[in-house]
Amino acid sequence: MNVKSIVVEQLDWNGTSKSLTVEPDYNGQLWVAFPTDYDEPRNGPFYFQKPQYDKKFNEGFAVCQARRITRNNFFETNGLFTYKTTWQNIPTERNSLSYYALYLPEYAVPTEIKLLDPFTEGRQYKRTVFKDEQQPRYIIYLQCASRYGEFSFDIVCNFKKDKEGFAKSSYQDEFQQDFYARPEEWKYLLNERDSEKTQQFFTEKIIFNGGNFKQKIVKKNNNPWVSGLFYLFVAVVAVTGLTVVSNNVHWTILPIVIVGGILLIGIIGALQLKNDDKIKDDSFVTLMKETYSRLPLLKSIMNKNQDKNDEKNGR
């Protein structure tokens, strides 16, 4: 995975922490992999694709200063330890991620982890909690993505020291996610308008089923006064034209106008059903055939009118 930067923090039982930020060299790229990707020795929470970054991390972390944490942010209550801190303005980049990784003290087993959005009360970020057998320590990974180019968060972590039970321990809660799961990243990479549109798409067209998802095509029923307006206009023009013709010719043509109008209404109805995808192509063709099969009725009416005219004229 190509990332903008990584921030690694490590806690120790003596109440100190040290942290290191690794960013790509000028015009370079920082490719990393996670502990679940390879089964090889490593000194940190990531595998680096390029040896130069692996060396940079090892040397930098070895010499970075361990700072003592205040008692308000790192304390013990009846054997339960609590760590609190705030990280602000971690650099991010559009179409890329930054990562924060927190090493808990050796053999510390987490009991509760909260990664909070400092700008939205009560909102927690999803993250990955991994038990690193090589250290042995738990690692908390947080994806940092923001459309503003900076990412901030608060962390509150409770844990206990359990050297004997560490190997069999585990941690799971509703905010746990896989390393490569990124279901919410799009929210922070898009502007507000595009984010709302994308949210609407997921709400209307994606349905979830046991963790799997499939696309649900939502079709709106076309309003006949909107989608059928063109056909209605054509029908009105046609019937009006036939009426004008009948007035100018003879009153006996009126039945032809009526029957012709009925046939046009049937055609319009079939076209509307086809436009709304209510009928298939085969059914549409059948309807058209049935409609046009009624045309001999017009011919019959016209013939009767002609016979009456002939009788009247003494032919």
C-alpha positions in Angstrom: 0.0 0.0 0.0 1.3 3.4 -1.0 0.9 5.9 1.9 1.5 9.6 2.5 3.2 9.0 5.9 3.2 6.7 8.9 3.3 7.7 12.6 4.5 5.1 15.0 4.1 5.5 18.8 5.3 3.1 21.5 4.2 3.0 25.1 6.2 1.5 28.0 5.3 0.5 31.5 7.5 3.2 33.0 5.1 5.8 31.8 7.1 7.0 28.7 6.3 7.1 25.0 8.3 7.7 21.9 7.1 8.3 18.4 8.5 8.6 14.9 7.1 9.8 11.6 8.3 8.4 8.3 7.5 10.2 5.1 8.6 9.4 1.5 11.7 11.0 0.2 11.4 13.9 -2.3 9.4 12.7 -5.3 9.4 9.2 -3.8 6.7 6.8 -2.7 6.3 5.0 0.6 5.1 1.5 0.1 4.3 -0.6 3.2 2.7 -3.9 4.0 1.0 -5.2 7.2 2.1 -7.9 9.6 -0.5 -10.3 8.2 1.1 -10.1 4.7 4.4 -11.8 5.5 5.9 -14.2 8.0 9.3 -12.6 8.4 11.1 -10.8 11.2 10.5 -7.0 11.5 11.2 -4.3 14.0 8.1 -2.2 13.6 4.4 -2.4 12.8 5.0 -2.3 9.0 7.0 -4.1 6.3 8.8 -1.6 4.0 9.1 -2.4 0.3 12.3 -0.4 0.0 15.2 -1.3 2.3 16.1 2.4 2.6 12.9 3.1 4.5 13.4 0.0 6.7 16.8 1.4 7.6 15.4 4.9 8.1 12.7 3.6 10.5 15.1 1.3 12.6 17.7 4.0 13.0 15.2 6.8 13.7 13.2 4.8 16.3 16.4 3.7 18.0 17.5 7.2 18.7 14.2 9.1 19.2 13.6 10.4 22.6 11.3 8.7 25.1 9.2 11.3 26.8 7.4 10.9 30.1 3.7 11.1 30.0 1.7 13.2 32.5 -0.2 11.3 35.2 -3.5 12.7 33.8 -2.8 10.9 30.5 -1.2 7.7 31.8 -2.4 6.2 35.1 -3.4 3.0 36.9 -6.6 2.3 38.8 -7.0 -1.1 40.5 -4.7 -2.8 38.1 -6.3 -1.2 35.0 -4.1 1.2 33.0 -5.4 4.1 31.0 -3.7 6.0 28.3 -5.1 9.2 26.7 -3.7 11.6 24.1 -4.6 13.8 21.2 -3.0 13.8 17.8 -3.6 16.8 15.6 -2.8 17.7 11.9 -1.4 14.4 10.7 -0.7 15.2 7.0 -2.9 13.4 4.5 -3.3 13.6 0.7 -6.2 13.1 -1.7 -6.3 9.5 -3.0 -3.8 8.4 -0.4 -3.7 7.5 3.3 -1.6 8.1 6.3 -1.3 5.6 9.1 -1.0 5.9 12.9 0.2 2.8 14.7 0.3 2.6 18.6 2.3 -0.1 20.3 0.9 -0.9 23.7 3.4 -1.9 26.5 4.7 -5.5 26.4 2.1 -8.1 27.5 -0.5 -5.4 27.8 -4.0 -6.7 26.9 -6.5 -4.1 25.9 -9.9 -4.0 27.5 -11.4 -0.9 25.8 -10.2 1.2 22.9 -11.7 4.5 21.7 -10.5 6.5 18.8 -12.6 9.6 18.7 -13.3 12.4 16.2 -12.5 15.6 18.1 -14.9 17.6 15.9 -18.0 15.3 16.3 -19.0 14.4 19.8 -19.3 10.7 20.4 -18.2 9.6 16.9 -15.6 6.8 16.9 -13.2 5.9 14.1 -12.9 2.3 12.9 -9.5 0.8 13.4 -7.5 -2.5 13.3 -6.2 -4.1 16.5 -3.5 -6.6 16.0 -1.7 -8.9 18.5 2.0 -8.8 17.5 3.6 -12.1 18.7 7.1 -11.0 17.7 7.2 -8.1 20.2 5.0 -9.2 22.1 2.6 -6.2 22.0 -0.8 -5.2 20.8 -0.8 -2.7 17.9 -3.6 -0.3 17.2 -3.7 0.9 13.5 -5.8 3.9 12.4 -6.3 5.0 8.8 -5.9 8.8 8.5 -7.8 10.3 5.6 -9.3 13.8 5.3 -10.4 16.0 2.4 -8.8 19.0 4.3 -5.2 17.5 4.1 -4.9 17.1 7.9 -6.3 14.5 10.3 -6.8 14.7 14.0 -8.1 12.3 16.6 -8.3 11.6 20.4 -7.4 8.2 21.8 -8.5 6.6 25.1 -7.2 3.1 25.7 -7.6 0.9 28.8 -5.5 -2.2 29.3 -4.1 -4.6 31.9 -0.8 -6.3 32.3 -1.1 -10.1 31.7 2.1 -11.8 30.8 0.8 -15.3 31.4 -2.5 -14.8 29.5 -1.1 -12.7 26.7 -0.7 -15.6 24.2 -4.3 -16.7 24.5 -5.7 -13.1 24.7 -7.7 -11.4 22.0 -9.6 -8.1 21.4 -12.7 -7.5 19.4 -15.3 -4.8 19.4 -17.8 -3.2 16.9 -15.2 -0.8 15.5 -12.7 -3.4 14.5 -12.0 -3.7 10.8 -9.6 -5.6 8.5 -6.3 -4.0 7.4 -7.5 -3.4 3.9 -11.1 -2.6 4.6 -11.7 1.0 3.8 -15.5 1.5 3.9 -15.5 5.1 5.1 -12.4 6.6 3.4 -14.4 8.1 0.6 -16.2 10.4 3.0 -13.0 12.2 3.8 -11.5 12.2 0.3 -14.6 13.9 -1.3 -15.9 17.4 -0.8 -19.2 17.8 1.0 -21.4 17.9 -2.0 -19.9 14.7 -3.6 -19.9 13.0 -0.2 -23.6 13.5 0.1 -24.2 12.2 -3.4 -22.1 9.1 -2.7 -23.9 8.5 0.6 -27.2 8.6 -1.2 -25.9 6.1 -3.8 -24.9 3.6 -1.1 -28.2 4.2 0.8 -30.4 3.7 -2.3 -28.5 1.2 -4.4 -26.5 -1.0 -2.1 -28.0 -3.7 0.2 -25.9 -5.6 2.7 -26.5 -9.3 3.4 -24.3 -11.0 6.0 -21.3 -8.8 5.4 -21.6 -9.2 1.6 -23.1 -6.6 -0.6 -24.8 -6.5 -3.9 -26.1 -3.7 -6.1 -29.8 -3.0 -5.9 -31.1 -1.1 -8.9 -33.7 1.3 -7.8 -36.0 2.4 -10.6 -38.4 5.3 -10.2 -41.8 4.9 -11.7 -42.2 7.4 -14.5 -44.9 10.0 -14.1 -47.2 9.6 -17.1 -47.7 13.4 -17.1 -43.9 13.7 -17.5 -42.6 10.8 -19.4 -45.8 10.4 -21.5 -46.2 14.1 -22.2 -44.8 13.8 -25.7 -47.1 10.9 -26.6 -50.1 12.8 -25.2 -49.2 15.9 -27.2 -49.0 13.8 -30.4 -52.4 12.2 -29.6 -54.1 15.6 -29.0 -52.7 16.9 -32.3 -53.8 13.8 -34.2 -57.3 13.8 -32.8 -57.6 17.5 -33.4 -56.4 17.1 -36.9 -58.9 14.4 -37.6 -61.7 16.4 -36.0 -60.9 19.4 -38.2 -60.9 17.1 -41.3 -64.3 15.6 -40.3 -65.8 19.1 -39.9 -64.7 20.1 -43.3 -65.7 16.9 -45.0 -69.0 15.4 -43.6 -70.5 14.4 -40.3 -70.4 10.8 -41.2 -66.7 10.9 -40.8 -67.1 11.4 -37.0 -67.2 7.6 -36.2 -63.8 7.4 -38.0 -62.4 10.1 -35.7 -63.7 8.4 -32.6 -62.4 5.0 -33.5 -59.1 6.5 -34.6 -58.8 8.3 -31.3 -59.4 5.1 -29.4 -56.7 3.3 -31.3 -54.3 6.2 -30.6 -55.0 6.0 -26.9 -54.2 2.3 -27.0 -50.9 3.0 -28.8 -50.0 5.7 -26.3 -50.7 3.4 -23.4 -48.5 0.7 -24.9 -45.7 3.2 -25.5 -46.0 4.4 -21.9 -45.7 0.8 -20.6 -42.7 0.2 -22.8 -41.1 3.5 -21.6 -41.7 2.4 -17.9 -40.2 -1.0 -18.6 -43.5 -2.6 -17.5 -43.7 -4.8 -20.5 -41.0 -6.6 -22.5 -40.3 -6.2 -26.2 -42.4 -9.3 -27.2 -45.4 -8.0 -25.3 -45.1 -4.6 -26.9 -45.0 -6.1 -30.4 -48.1 -8.1 -29.5 -50.0 -5.0 -28.3 -49.1 -3.2 -31.5 -50.3 -6.1 -33.6 -53.6 -6.2 -31.7 -54.0 -2.4 -32.2 -53.3 -2.4 -35.9 -55.5 -5.5 -36.4 -58.4 -3.1 -35.5 -57.7 -1.0 -38.6 -60.1 -3.0 -40.7 -62.8 -1.6 -38.5 -62.0 1.9 -39.8 -62.2 0.5 -43.4 -65.6 -1.1 -42.6 -67.0 2.2 -41.2 -65.6 4.1 -44.2 -67.3 1.6 -46.6 -70.6 1.9 -44.9 -70.5 5.7 -45.0 -69.7 5.4 -48.7 -72.6 3.1 -49.3 -75.0 5.5 -47.5 -73.7 8.4 -49.6 -74.2 6.4 -52.8 -77.7 5.6 -51.9 -78.5 9.2 -51.0 -77.1 10.3 -54.3 -79.1 7.7 -56.2 -76.2 5.7 -57.4 
